[in-house]
Amino acid sequence: MLNLAVNLRKILIDQDLTVASLARKSSVPKTNIQGWLDGSSPNIVQLYMVASVLNMNIEELAFGKRNLSALEKAIDDMEIKTGRYEIAIKKIKS
């Protein structure tokens, strides 16, 4: 998983982390994280544990991007003004 190795290296640099410190914070063995950096495929549970510590989802960690749901896209694109709002969700029959 080349993308994971590249992304993880960048994240470690950007967040000023070492493999050892990330291993301690995530409870994932240091040898496993180093293996990912060397190109090994990760265990999905351990990948999730590392992603959680880094405050991102697995997709962001593994592929460097995040596919937003339609609702997340709408919220990201929306400018919300201060004030009171009422939001309703209504099921529409097809």
C-alpha positions as CSV (number, residue, x, y, z in Angstrom):
1,M,0.0,0.0,0.0
2,L,2.2,2.7,-1.3
3,N,-0.2,5.5,-0.7
4,L,-0.4,4.6,3.0
5,A,3.4,4.7,3.3
6,V,3.6,8.1,1.6
7,N,0.7,9.6,3.5
8,L,1.8,8.2,6.8
9,R,5.3,9.6,6.4
10,K,3.9,13.0,5.5
11,I,1.6,12.9,8.5
12,L,4.4,12.0,10.9
13,I,6.5,14.9,9.6
14,D,3.5,17.4,9.6
15,Q,2.5,16.4,13.2
16,D,6.1,16.1,14.4
17,L,5.5,12.5,15.5
18,T,7.9,9.5,15.5
19,V,6.9,5.9,14.8
20,A,7.4,5.2,18.5
21,S,5.2,8.0,19.7
22,L,2.4,7.1,17.3
23,A,2.7,3.4,18.4
24,R,2.4,4.5,22.1
25,K,-0.6,6.7,21.4
26,S,-2.4,4.2,19.2
27,S,-1.4,0.9,21.0
28,V,-0.3,-0.5,17.7
29,P,3.1,-2.1,17.8
30,K,5.9,0.0,16.5
31,T,7.1,-2.8,14.2
32,N,3.6,-2.9,12.5
33,I,3.6,0.9,11.8
34,Q,7.2,0.7,10.5
35,G,6.1,-2.2,8.3
36,W,3.4,0.0,6.8
37,L,6.0,2.6,6.0
38,D,8.0,-0.1,4.3
39,G,5.0,-1.2,2.2
40,S,3.3,-3.9,4.2
41,S,-0.5,-4.1,4.2
42,P,-2.1,-3.1,7.5
43,N,-4.5,-4.9,9.7
44,I,-7.7,-2.9,9.3
45,V,-8.3,-2.7,13.1
46,Q,-4.9,-1.3,13.7
47,L,-5.2,1.1,10.8
48,Y,-8.5,2.3,12.4
49,M,-6.7,2.7,15.8
50,V,-3.9,4.8,14.2
51,A,-6.4,6.9,12.1
52,S,-8.4,7.6,15.3
53,V,-5.3,8.9,17.1
54,L,-4.5,11.1,14.1
55,N,-8.1,12.4,14.1
56,M,-8.9,11.2,10.6
57,N,-10.7,8.3,9.0
58,I,-9.1,5.3,7.4
59,E,-9.7,6.6,3.9
60,E,-7.8,9.8,4.7
61,L,-4.9,7.9,6.2
62,A,-4.7,5.2,3.5
63,F,-5.4,7.3,0.4
64,G,-4.8,10.9,1.4
65,K,-8.3,12.0,0.7
66,R,-11.7,11.8,2.2
67,N,-14.9,11.2,0.2
68,L,-17.6,13.2,1.8
69,S,-21.2,12.1,1.9
70,A,-23.8,14.2,0.2
71,L,-24.8,15.7,3.5
72,E,-21.2,16.5,4.5
73,K,-20.6,18.1,1.1
74,A,-23.7,20.3,1.5
75,I,-22.7,21.3,5.0
76,D,-19.1,22.1,3.8
77,D,-20.5,24.3,0.9
78,M,-23.0,26.1,3.1
79,E,-22.3,29.3,4.8
80,I,-24.2,29.3,8.1
81,K,-25.1,32.7,9.6
82,T,-25.7,33.2,13.3
83,G,-29.2,33.0,14.6
84,R,-31.9,30.3,15.3
85,Y,-32.6,27.5,12.9
86,E,-35.0,24.7,12.7
87,I,-34.0,21.7,10.6
88,A,-36.4,19.0,9.6
89,I,-35.9,15.8,7.7
90,K,-38.8,14.4,5.8
91,K,-39.0,11.1,4.0
92,I,-40.2,11.5,0.5
93,K,-41.9,8.6,-1.2
94,S,-40.3,7.6,-4.5
